[in-house]
């Protein structure tokens, strides 16, 4: 009977190992799926960042063009040289608004 009990214990031990192996295998596949999903999300976010950088560059160029047009208009109106710093017409507009507000 002693050998039979040892054989039963061995069978239970092997069953336990196989169950743990199957659980780990399931978790591994789940983690692989999660990783693949996150990789896809990262790729999408990188594309979004590239698009936003492009938009920001375009907006910056357009704002720079508008500021150039405003400076040109200021110089034509006042007969002054174009102002290239924040103390120009735009800066004084903000000063006036803060004094009045």
N, CA, C and O atoms as a GROMACS GRO file, in nm:
protein
  404
    1UNK      N    1   0.081  -0.120   0.000
    1UNK     CA    2   0.000   0.000   0.000
    1UNK      C    3   0.085   0.126   0.000
    1UNK      O    4   0.044   0.229  -0.053
    2UNK      N    5   0.199   0.119   0.056
    2UNK     CA    6   0.287   0.233   0.066
    2UNK      C    7   0.327   0.284  -0.073
    2UNK      O    8   0.333   0.404  -0.098
    3UNK      N    9   0.355   0.189  -0.163
    3UNK     CA   10   0.392   0.228  -0.299
    3UNK      C   11   0.273   0.289  -0.372
    3UNK      O   12   0.289   0.381  -0.452
    4UNK      N   13   0.156   0.238  -0.346
    4UNK     CA   14   0.035   0.291  -0.408
    4UNK      C   15   0.009   0.435  -0.362
    4UNK      O   16  -0.029   0.519  -0.443
    5UNK      N   17   0.030   0.463  -0.235
    5UNK     CA   18   0.012   0.598  -0.183
    5UNK      C   19   0.114   0.694  -0.244
    5UNK      O   20   0.081   0.809  -0.274
    6UNK      N   21   0.234   0.649  -0.260
    6UNK     CA   22   0.338   0.733  -0.322
    6UNK      C   23   0.303   0.761  -0.468
    6UNK      O   24   0.324   0.872  -0.517
    7UNK      N   25   0.250   0.662  -0.535
    7UNK     CA   26   0.210   0.679  -0.674
    7UNK      C   27   0.094   0.780  -0.684
    7UNK      O   28   0.092   0.863  -0.775
    8UNK      N   29   0.000   0.773  -0.592
    8UNK     CA   30  -0.111   0.868  -0.590
    8UNK      C   31  -0.057   1.009  -0.564
    8UNK      O   32  -0.100   1.103  -0.631
    9UNK      N   33   0.034   1.025  -0.471
    9UNK     CA   34   0.095   1.156  -0.442
    9UNK      C   35   0.169   1.210  -0.565
    9UNK      O   36   0.161   1.328  -0.596
   10UNK      N   37   0.240   1.122  -0.634
   10UNK     CA   38   0.311   1.163  -0.756
   10UNK      C   39   0.212   1.209  -0.862
   10UNK      O   40   0.235   1.310  -0.928
   11UNK      N   41   0.104   1.135  -0.880
   11UNK     CA   42   0.001   1.174  -0.978
   11UNK      C   43  -0.058   1.311  -0.944
   11UNK      O   44  -0.076   1.395  -1.031
   12UNK      N   45  -0.088   1.332  -0.816
   12UNK     CA   46  -0.143   1.462  -0.773
   12UNK      C   47  -0.042   1.574  -0.796
   12UNK      O   48  -0.078   1.684  -0.838
   13UNK      N   49   0.083   1.545  -0.767
   13UNK     CA   50   0.188   1.645  -0.788
   13UNK      C   51   0.200   1.682  -0.935
   13UNK      O   52   0.210   1.799  -0.970
   14UNK      N   53   0.200   1.580  -1.022
   14UNK     CA   54   0.208   1.604  -1.166
   14UNK      C   55   0.085   1.680  -1.214
   14UNK      O   56   0.098   1.773  -1.294
   15UNK      N   57  -0.034   1.644  -1.166
   15UNK     CA   58  -0.155   1.717  -1.202
   15UNK      C   59  -0.146   1.864  -1.160
   15UNK      O   60  -0.184   1.953  -1.236
   16UNK      N   61  -0.095   1.887  -1.040
   16UNK     CA   62  -0.079   2.023  -0.990
   16UNK      C   63   0.018   2.102  -1.077
   16UNK      O   64  -0.007   2.218  -1.110
   17UNK      N   65   0.129   2.040  -1.115
   17UNK     CA   66   0.227   2.106  -1.202
   17UNK      C   67   0.167   2.138  -1.338
   17UNK      O   68   0.187   2.247  -1.392
   18UNK      N   69   0.094   2.044  -1.393
   18UNK     CA   70   0.031   2.067  -1.524
   18UNK      C   71  -0.073   2.179  -1.518
   18UNK      O   72  -0.081   2.260  -1.609
   19UNK      N   73  -0.151   2.183  -1.410
   19UNK     CA   74  -0.249   2.292  -1.394
   19UNK      C   75  -0.181   2.427  -1.382
   19UNK      O   76  -0.224   2.525  -1.443
   20UNK      N   77  -0.073   2.432  -1.304
   20UNK     CA   78   0.002   2.558  -1.290
   20UNK      C   79   0.063   2.599  -1.424
   20UNK      O   80   0.063   2.717  -1.460
   21UNK      N   81   0.115   2.501  -1.497
   21UNK     CA   82   0.172   2.530  -1.629
   21UNK      C   83   0.065   2.588  -1.721
   21UNK      O   84   0.090   2.687  -1.790
   22UNK      N   85  -0.052   2.527  -1.723
   22UNK     CA   86  -0.161   2.576  -1.809
   22UNK      C   87  -0.206   2.716  -1.767
   22UNK      O   88  -0.234   2.800  -1.853
   23UNK      N   89  -0.212   2.742  -1.636
   23UNK     CA   90  -0.247   2.876  -1.588
   23UNK      C   91  -0.143   2.978  -1.634
   23UNK      O   92  -0.178   3.087  -1.681
   24UNK      N   93  -0.015   2.943  -1.622
   24UNK     CA   94   0.092   3.034  -1.665
   24UNK      C   95   0.087   3.057  -1.816
   24UNK      O   96   0.111   3.168  -1.863
   25UNK      N   97   0.057   2.952  -1.889
   25UNK     CA   98   0.047   2.964  -2.035
   25UNK      C   99  -0.066   3.059  -2.073
   25UNK      O  100  -0.052   3.141  -2.163
   26UNK      N  101  -0.180   3.046  -2.003
   26UNK     CA  102  -0.294   3.135  -2.028
   26UNK      C  103  -0.258   3.279  -1.996
   26UNK      O  104  -0.290   3.370  -2.073
   27UNK      N  105  -0.193   3.300  -1.882
   27UNK     CA  106  -0.151   3.435  -1.845
   27UNK      C  107  -0.052   3.492  -1.945
   27UNK      O  108  -0.058   3.610  -1.979
   28UNK      N  109   0.039   3.407  -1.993
   28UNK     CA  110   0.138   3.450  -2.092
   28UNK      C  111   0.069   3.499  -2.219
   28UNK      O  112   0.104   3.605  -2.271
   29UNK      N  113  -0.028   3.423  -2.269
   29UNK     CA  114  -0.099   3.463  -2.390
   29UNK      C  115  -0.179   3.591  -2.367
   29UNK      O  116  -0.190   3.675  -2.456
   30UNK      N  117  -0.235   3.605  -2.249
   30UNK     CA  118  -0.308   3.727  -2.216
   30UNK      C  119  -0.213   3.847  -2.215
   30UNK      O  120  -0.245   3.953  -2.268
   31UNK      N  121  -0.098   3.829  -2.155
   31UNK     CA  122   0.001   3.938  -2.151
   31UNK      C  123   0.053   3.971  -2.291
   31UNK      O  124   0.078   4.087  -2.322
   32UNK      N  125   0.069   3.870  -2.375
   32UNK     CA  126   0.111   3.894  -2.513
   32UNK      C  127   0.008   3.979  -2.586
   32UNK      O  128   0.043   4.072  -2.659
   33UNK      N  129  -0.119   3.948  -2.566
   33UNK     CA  130  -0.227   4.024  -2.630
   33UNK      C  131  -0.228   4.168  -2.578
   33UNK      O  132  -0.246   4.263  -2.655
   34UNK      N  133  -0.209   4.184  -2.448
   34UNK     CA  134  -0.204   4.319  -2.390
   34UNK      C  135  -0.087   4.397  -2.446
   34UNK      O  136  -0.101   4.514  -2.480
   35UNK      N  137   0.028   4.333  -2.456
   35UNK     CA  138   0.147   4.398  -2.511
   35UNK      C  139   0.125   4.440  -2.656
   35UNK      O  140   0.162   4.551  -2.695
   36UNK      N  141   0.066   4.353  -2.734
   36UNK     CA  142   0.039   4.386  -2.874
   36UNK      C  143  -0.057   4.505  -2.884
   36UNK      O  144  -0.039   4.594  -2.968
   37UNK      N  145  -0.158   4.506  -2.798
   37UNK     CA  146  -0.253   4.617  -2.797
   37UNK      C  147  -0.184   4.748  -2.760
   37UNK      O  148  -0.209   4.852  -2.820
   38UNK      N  149  -0.097   4.742  -2.661
   38UNK     CA  150  -0.026   4.863  -2.619
   38UNK      C  151   0.073   4.909  -2.726
   38UNK      O  152   0.091   5.029  -2.746
   39UNK      N  153   0.137   4.815  -2.793
   39UNK     CA  154   0.225   4.852  -2.903
   39UNK      C  155   0.149   4.925  -3.013
   39UNK      O  156   0.198   5.022  -3.070
   40UNK      N  157   0.028   4.876  -3.041
   40UNK     CA  158  -0.056   4.941  -3.141
   40UNK      C  159  -0.095   5.082  -3.094
   40UNK      O  160  -0.092   5.176  -3.173
   41UNK      N  161  -0.130   5.095  -2.967
   41UNK     CA  162  -0.165   5.226  -2.912
   41UNK      C  163  -0.046   5.321  -2.920
   41UNK      O  164  -0.063   5.438  -2.955
   42UNK      N  165   0.072   5.272  -2.888
   42UNK     CA  166   0.193   5.356  -2.895
   42UNK      C  167   0.216   5.404  -3.038
   42UNK      O  168   0.248   5.520  -3.060
   43UNK      N  169   0.200   5.313  -3.134
   43UNK     CA  170   0.217   5.351  -3.275
   43UNK      C  171   0.117   5.459  -3.314
   43UNK      O  172   0.153   5.556  -3.381
   44UNK      N  173  -0.008   5.443  -3.272
   44UNK     CA  174  -0.110   5.543  -3.301
   44UNK      C  175  -0.078   5.677  -3.236
   44UNK      O  176  -0.094   5.782  -3.298
   45UNK      N  177  -0.032   5.674  -3.111
   45UNK     CA  178   0.002   5.797  -3.040
   45UNK      C  179   0.122   5.867  -3.104
   45UNK      O  180   0.126   5.990  -3.112
   46UNK      N  181   0.219   5.790  -3.151
   46UNK     CA  182   0.333   5.850  -3.220
   46UNK      C  183   0.288   5.918  -3.349
   46UNK      O  184   0.338   6.026  -3.383
   47UNK      N  185   0.195   5.856  -3.419
   47UNK     CA  186   0.141   5.918  -3.541
   47UNK      C  187   0.066   6.047  -3.506
   47UNK      O  188   0.078   6.147  -3.576
   48UNK      N  189  -0.011   6.043  -3.396
   48UNK     CA  190  -0.082   6.163  -3.351
   48UNK      C  191   0.016   6.274  -3.315
   48UNK      O  192  -0.007   6.391  -3.347
   49UNK      N  193   0.125   6.238  -3.248
   49UNK     CA  194   0.226   6.337  -3.209
   49UNK      C  195   0.288   6.400  -3.333
   49UNK      O  196   0.307   6.521  -3.340
   50UNK      N  197   0.321   6.317  -3.432
   50UNK     CA  198   0.379   6.369  -3.556
   50UNK      C  199   0.282   6.464  -3.625
   50UNK      O  200   0.322   6.568  -3.676
   51UNK      N  201   0.154   6.428  -3.626
   51UNK     CA  202   0.053   6.514  -3.688
   51UNK      C  203   0.040   6.647  -3.612
   51UNK      O  204   0.032   6.753  -3.673
   52UNK      N  205   0.039   6.639  -3.478
   52UNK     CA  206   0.028   6.760  -3.398
   52UNK      C  207   0.152   6.849  -3.413
   52UNK      O  208   0.140   6.972  -3.417
   53UNK      N  209   0.270   6.788  -3.423
   53UNK     CA  210   0.392   6.865  -3.447
   53UNK      C  211   0.384   6.938  -3.580
   53UNK      O  212   0.425   7.054  -3.591
   54UNK      N  213   0.331   6.869  -3.680
   54UNK     CA  214   0.316   6.931  -3.811
   54UNK      C  215   0.217   7.048  -3.804
   54UNK      O  216   0.241   7.154  -3.860
   55UNK      N  217   0.105   7.026  -3.734
   55UNK     CA  218   0.006   7.133  -3.719
   55UNK      C  219   0.065   7.251  -3.642
   55UNK      O  220   0.042   7.366  -3.679
   56UNK      N  221   0.140   7.222  -3.536
   56UNK     CA  222   0.201   7.329  -3.457
   56UNK      C  223   0.298   7.409  -3.542
   56UNK      O  224   0.302   7.532  -3.533
   57UNK      N  225   0.375   7.341  -3.625
   57UNK     CA  226   0.469   7.409  -3.712
   57UNK      C  227   0.394   7.499  -3.811
   57UNK      O  228   0.435   7.612  -3.836
   58UNK      N  229   0.285   7.447  -3.866
   58UNK     CA  230   0.205   7.525  -3.960
   58UNK      C  231   0.145   7.648  -3.890
   58UNK      O  232   0.147   7.758  -3.945
   59UNK      N  233   0.091   7.628  -3.771
   59UNK     CA  234   0.032   7.739  -3.696
   59UNK      C  235   0.139   7.842  -3.664
   59UNK      O  236   0.116   7.963  -3.676
   60UNK      N  237   0.257   7.795  -3.622
   60UNK     CA  238   0.367   7.887  -3.592
   60UNK      C  239   0.405   7.970  -3.714
   60UNK      O  240   0.429   8.090  -3.702
   61UNK      N  241   0.410   7.906  -3.829
   61UNK     CA  242   0.443   7.978  -3.952
   61UNK      C  243   0.336   8.080  -3.986
   61UNK      O  244   0.366   8.192  -4.026
   62UNK      N  245   0.211   8.040  -3.970
   62UNK     CA  246   0.102   8.133  -4.001
   62UNK      C  247   0.099   8.251  -3.905
   62UNK      O  248   0.076   8.365  -3.946
   63UNK      N  249   0.123   8.224  -3.775
   63UNK     CA  250   0.127   8.332  -3.676
   63UNK      C  251   0.243   8.425  -3.707
   63UNK      O  252   0.229   8.547  -3.699
   64UNK      N  253   0.358   8.367  -3.742
   64UNK     CA  254   0.474   8.449  -3.776
   64UNK      C  255   0.442   8.538  -3.897
   64UNK      O  256   0.480   8.655  -3.901
   65UNK      N  257   0.372   8.481  -3.995
   65UNK     CA  258   0.332   8.560  -4.111
   65UNK      C  259   0.237   8.672  -4.073
   65UNK      O  260   0.249   8.784  -4.123
   66UNK      N  261   0.141   8.642  -3.986
   66UNK     CA  262   0.047   8.745  -3.941
   66UNK      C  263   0.119   8.856  -3.866
   66UNK      O  264   0.091   8.974  -3.887
   67UNK      N  265   0.214   8.818  -3.779
   67UNK     CA  266   0.289   8.919  -3.705
   67UNK      C  267   0.370   9.006  -3.801
   67UNK      O  268   0.380   9.128  -3.783
   68UNK      N  269   0.427   8.943  -3.903
   68UNK     CA  270   0.501   9.020  -4.003
   68UNK      C  271   0.410   9.119  -4.075
   68UNK      O  272   0.449   9.233  -4.099
   69UNK      N  273   0.289   9.073  -4.110
   69UNK     CA  274   0.194   9.163  -4.176
   69UNK      C  275   0.153   9.277  -4.085
   69UNK      O  276   0.140   9.390  -4.130
   70UNK      N  277   0.132   9.247  -3.954
   70UNK     CA  278   0.095   9.351  -3.858
   70UNK      C  279   0.209   9.451  -3.843
   70UNK      O  280   0.185   9.572  -3.840
   71UNK      N  281   0.331   9.402  -3.834
   71UNK     CA  282   0.446   9.492  -3.821
   71UNK      C  283   0.461   9.580  -3.944
   71UNK      O  284   0.493   9.698  -3.935
   72UNK      N  285   0.436   9.520  -4.061
   72UNK     CA  286   0.444   9.598  -4.185
   72UNK      C  287   0.335   9.704  -4.185
   72UNK      O  288   0.360   9.819  -4.222
   73UNK      N  289   0.214   9.667  -4.143
   73UNK     CA  290   0.104   9.763  -4.138
   73UNK      C  291   0.136   9.875  -4.039
   73UNK      O  292   0.110   9.992  -4.068
   74UNK      N  293   0.193   9.839  -3.922
   74UNK     CA  294   0.229   9.940  -3.823
   74UNK      C  295   0.330  10.038  -3.880
   74UNK      O  296   0.320  10.159  -3.859
   75UNK      N  297   0.429   9.986  -3.952
   75UNK     CA  298   0.531  10.075  -4.007
   75UNK      C  299   0.472  10.164  -4.116
   75UNK      O  300   0.513  10.280  -4.130
   76UNK      N  301   0.378  10.112  -4.192
   76UNK     CA  302   0.314  10.193  -4.297
   76UNK      C  303   0.225  10.300  -4.235
   76UNK      O  304   0.216  10.411  -4.289
   77UNK      N  305   0.158  10.269  -4.124
   77UNK     CA  306   0.069  10.364  -4.060
   77UNK      C  307   0.145  10.473  -3.986
   77UNK      O  308   0.109  10.590  -3.992
   78UNK      N  309   0.250  10.433  -3.916
   78UNK     CA  310   0.321  10.529  -3.834
   78UNK      C  311   0.446  10.583  -3.899
   78UNK      O  312   0.510  10.673  -3.844
   79UNK      N  313   0.482  10.531  -4.013
   79UNK     CA  314   0.605  10.574  -4.077
   79UNK      C  315   0.729  10.534  -3.999
   79UNK      O  316   0.836  10.591  -4.019
   80UNK      N  317   0.715  10.436  -3.912
   80UNK     CA  318   0.827  10.392  -3.830
   80UNK      C  319   0.888  10.266  -3.887
   80UNK      O  320   0.832  10.203  -3.977
   81UNK      N  321   1.005  10.230  -3.833
   81UNK     CA  322   1.070  10.104  -3.867
   81UNK      C  323   0.987   9.989  -3.809
   81UNK      O  324   0.924  10.007  -3.705
   82UNK      N  325   0.986   9.875  -3.872
   82UNK     CA  326   0.917   9.760  -3.812
   82UNK      C  327   0.980   9.721  -3.679
   82UNK      O  328   1.103   9.721  -3.665
   83UNK      N  329   0.896   9.689  -3.584
   83UNK     CA  330   0.943   9.653  -3.451
   83UNK      C  331   0.949   9.501  -3.444
   83UNK      O  332   0.852   9.433  -3.479
   84UNK      N  333   1.063   9.446  -3.396
   84UNK     CA  334   1.081   9.302  -3.394
   84UNK      C  335   1.078   9.244  -3.254
   84UNK      O  336   1.112   9.126  -3.237
   85UNK      N  337   1.039   9.322  -3.154
   85UNK     CA  338   1.038   9.266  -3.018
   85UNK      C  339   0.900   9.281  -2.957
   85UNK      O  340   0.809   9.338  -3.018
   86UNK      N  341   0.884   9.230  -2.836
   86UNK     CA  342   0.754   9.231  -2.768
   86UNK      C  343   0.714   9.369  -2.720
   86UNK      O  344   0.601   9.386  -2.675
   87UNK      N  345   0.803   9.467  -2.727
   87UNK     CA  346   0.772   9.602  -2.681
   87UNK      C  347   0.707   9.685  -2.792
   87UNK      O  348   0.683   9.805  -2.773
   88UNK      N  349   0.678   9.624  -2.904
   88UNK     CA  350   0.616   9.695  -3.015
   88UNK      C  351   0.471   9.726  -2.987
   88UNK      O  352   0.428   9.735  -2.872
   89UNK      N  353   0.394   9.743  -3.094
   89UNK     CA  354   0.254   9.779  -3.085
   89UNK      C  355   0.175   9.676  -3.006
   89UNK      O  356   0.088   9.712  -2.926
   90UNK      N  357   0.204   9.545  -3.028
   90UNK     CA  358   0.130   9.442  -2.957
   90UNK      C  359   0.156   9.451  -2.807
   90UNK      O  360   0.064   9.436  -2.728
   91UNK      N  361   0.281   9.476  -2.768
   91UNK     CA  362   0.315   9.488  -2.626
   91UNK      C  363   0.243   9.605  -2.563
   91UNK      O  364   0.195   9.595  -2.450
   92UNK      N  365   0.236   9.717  -2.635
   92UNK     CA  366   0.168   9.834  -2.578
   92UNK      C  367   0.018   9.811  -2.570
   92UNK      O  368  -0.047   9.865  -2.481
   93UNK      N  369  -0.038   9.733  -2.659
   93UNK     CA  370  -0.180   9.701  -2.650
   93UNK      C  371  -0.212   9.626  -2.522
   93UNK      O  372  -0.314   9.651  -2.458
   94UNK      N  373  -0.122   9.532  -2.485
   94UNK     CA  374  -0.143   9.457  -2.361
   94UNK      C  375  -0.126   9.547  -2.239
   94UNK      O  376  -0.196   9.529  -2.140
   95UNK      N  377  -0.035   9.643  -2.246
   95UNK     CA  378  -0.014   9.735  -2.134
   95UNK      C  379  -0.138   9.820  -2.114
   95UNK      O  380  -0.183   9.841  -2.001
   96UNK      N  381  -0.194   9.871  -2.226
   96UNK     CA  382  -0.314   9.954  -2.218
   96UNK      C  383  -0.430   9.874  -2.160
   96UNK      O  384  -0.507   9.925  -2.078
   97UNK      N  385  -0.444   9.749  -2.201
   97UNK     CA  386  -0.554   9.666  -2.152
   97UNK      C  387  -0.540   9.640  -2.003
   97UNK      O  388  -0.640   9.640  -1.931
   98UNK      N  389  -0.417   9.620  -1.955
   98UNK     CA  390  -0.401   9.594  -1.811
   98UNK      C  391  -0.421   9.721  -1.731
   98UNK      O  392  -0.466   9.714  -1.616
   99UNK      N  393  -0.388   9.838  -1.787
   99UNK     CA  394  -0.410   9.963  -1.715
   99UNK      C  395  -0.559   9.995  -1.708
   99UNK      O  396  -0.607  10.049  -1.608
  100UNK      N  397  -0.634   9.963  -1.814
  100UNK     CA  398  -0.775   9.993  -1.818
  100UNK      C  399  -0.858   9.888  -1.743
  100UNK      O  400  -0.970   9.916  -1.700
  101UNK      N  401  -0.803   9.768  -1.730
  101UNK     CA  402  -0.880   9.658  -1.674
  101UNK      C  403  -0.849   9.637  -1.534
  101UNK      O  404  -0.906   9.547  -1.472
   0.00000   0.00000   0.00000
